[in-house]
Amino acid sequence: MSEKTKKGFKMPSSYTVLLIIIAIMAVLTWIIPAGAFVKGVYQPQPQNPQGIWDVLMAPIRAMLGTHPEEGSLIKETTAAIDVAFFILMVGGFLGVVNETGALDVGIASIVKKYKGREKMLIVVLMPLFALGGTTYGMGEETMAFYPLLVPVMMAVGFDSLTGVAIILLGSQIGCLASTLNPFATGIASATAGVGTGEGIALRLIFLFVMTALSTWFVYRYADKIQKDPTKSLVYSTREEDLKHFNVETSSSVESTLSKKQRLVLVLFILTFVLMVLSFIPWTDLGITIFKDINTWLTGLPVLGKIVGSSTSALGTWYFPEGAMLFAFMGILIGAVYGLKEDKIISAFMNGAADLLSVALIVAIARGIQVIMNDGMITDTILNWGKQGLSGLSSQVFIVLTYIFYLPMSFLIPSSSGLASATMGIMAPLGEFVNVKASLIITAYQSASGVLNLVAPTSGIVMGALALGRINIGTWWKFIGKLIVAIIAISIGLLLLGTFLPFL
């Protein structure tokens, strides 16, 4: 999978890159002074350097989550096990679906239907993923789509990189231009003490411009490799990828679905619809229909107890409920198709095994944050940024705020974690130089969004590349020019926000 440069350098695997970063962060805990914000005031703390044992334990602690002792100023790190188990259940679900052959036939029918206008799939799908990102922070949930979309893109004449770009770029561009995303805009607004809707006009401009730019970028790349497949950045591994994603089989099968396969695909689509509906925070958007239905259903005298009184309404689900959904639907699809019990179990286990490496990489990526938090250097870095940004003009302040959030997004790839850690500091700073809190929030989420397209510390990026069998060096080569354009346009739009306060 790794590709060599002209000098013969071999890019290490994603796991090695992440472990190296963990080790570097551990070294920095010996150099950077420890500190913590106590009631909003930064206070130096006794040094807490991280050693070899801590480096080795970081991925394990990240998977299980860290819970500091009462009174400790060390930050808590949320467990990665929820996301990891969700990914495994998605793998099991896809394993059962693949056993029915419905996906192979479905892909063949899509290839036949879009013959001659394959690139329209890009124009349709990327804005849809961007919509998911901007409304509810679609991120780890996209892991379920890669095994489905990558084979489709390869079957219609593109490559695995195109499939990954549609999902990863689409969803993260949406997060970059978050409008209602509760994990970015919502938490940041609450921490800054402003309404979520403040600054939404500028964010809508961000969404339109960035979605159009990224869609055009992927469209142009797909057009180039469709005309000449050797121009693909992953052409050297194309034959391996075709076999891995079973494209040769799916593109040669009869494109007529049996009745059972049609029912499987209906259930397959329904699963993803339910997942999307369940993850959007409807009540935060003022829509209470799902909450009302759940309250009515669980309140019924007998049926409510049979269904389960602790049933969660759509819109309040998270990764544990998502994992349950895929596990249940996988079993249901196997039973509906008529697979025997032992075949369902073996197909489910084989599918989960296929995504085990992706589940593990999420925990390793989060291990970086464990080391930084336990070494108590996160708040120190934040305090340095605070000192460097004070006393500047509005325009200089907002540009440097954006630049400040670039490395911070690398060190803290969690958008909600970064918002919680920084917005209480940055928003008051902006008031002194006449920069609205809503504009600082826009700067934070646009910087966080662009880093979450390339950072090896991001489980979303590393998981996507692992699923697409793409080396991170290849991804950087593909997306480099686009990242430069996104940063330049983002700075331009933020400067516009300082001149036009109504945005």
Helices and strands as residue ranges (DSSP letters): H 14-31, E 35-38, E 41-44, H 52-64, H 81-100, H 102-113, H 120-136, G 140-144, H 146-155, H 160-176, I 182-186, H 187-192, H 200-227, G 229-231, G 235-237, H 238-244, H 247-252, H 259-279, G 282-285, H 289-298, H 303-307, H 319-337, H 341-354, H 356-374, H 378-389, H 394-411, H 415-432, H 437-451, H 459-468, H 472-499
